[in-house]
Amino acid sequence: MFELDTDSFKRETFIIRLWRENTPEARWAGQIQHVRSGEKVVVQDLDTLLSKLRIFLDAERHAPEQNSRGLK
């Protein structure tokens, strides 16, 4: 059986909240919160949610290691 060595990976944790808006379109909206920094982004559709998540991950990939501030 193959086991992944997750200690060699940099990990990021997010809380993603999704809800359906109470509008005639009943579209999905949501919020992404980066656990380590506490930064939050509200989005109005799922495509934007995925785009913002990619932006968070790209920024973290290029950022130097920092002390954690955690959730706010």
C-alpha positions in Angstrom: 0.0 0.0 0.0 1.3 3.5 -0.9 1.5 6.0 1.9 1.9 9.7 1.2 4.6 11.5 3.3 2.5 14.6 4.2 5.2 16.0 6.4 7.0 17.1 3.3 4.1 19.2 2.1 3.2 22.8 3.1 -0.4 22.8 4.2 -3.0 25.5 4.4 -6.3 25.3 6.1 -9.5 27.1 5.1 -13.0 27.4 6.4 -15.4 27.6 3.5 -19.0 28.6 4.2 -21.6 28.3 1.5 -25.2 29.4 1.4 -28.0 29.8 -1.1 -29.2 33.4 -1.4 -32.9 34.0 -0.9 -33.4 35.5 -4.3 -35.4 34.4 -7.4 -32.1 33.1 -8.9 -31.3 31.2 -5.6 -27.6 31.4 -6.5 -24.8 30.2 -4.2 -22.6 32.6 -2.3 -20.0 32.0 0.3 -17.0 33.1 2.4 -13.5 31.7 2.5 -11.4 32.2 5.7 -7.7 31.4 5.8 -7.3 29.8 9.2 -3.6 30.9 9.8 -4.0 34.6 8.8 -7.7 35.0 9.7 -8.3 36.7 6.3 -11.8 36.5 5.0 -13.2 36.9 1.5 -16.9 37.0 0.7 -17.9 35.8 -2.8 -21.1 35.9 -4.8 -20.8 32.7 -6.9 -18.9 29.5 -6.9 -16.6 30.4 -9.8 -15.3 33.4 -7.8 -14.9 31.2 -4.7 -12.6 28.9 -6.6 -10.7 31.9 -8.2 -10.2 33.5 -4.7 -9.0 30.1 -3.3 -6.4 29.9 -6.1 -5.2 33.4 -5.3 -4.9 32.5 -1.6 -2.8 29.4 -2.4 -0.6 31.2 -4.9 0.1 34.0 -2.4 0.9 31.4 0.3 3.2 29.5 -2.1 5.3 32.6 -2.6 5.1 34.1 1.0 7.9 33.6 3.5 7.1 31.6 6.6 5.5 33.8 9.3 4.3 33.5 12.8 0.6 32.5 12.9 -2.0 35.0 13.9 -4.8 32.5 13.6 -8.6 32.9 13.5 -10.1 36.2 14.3 
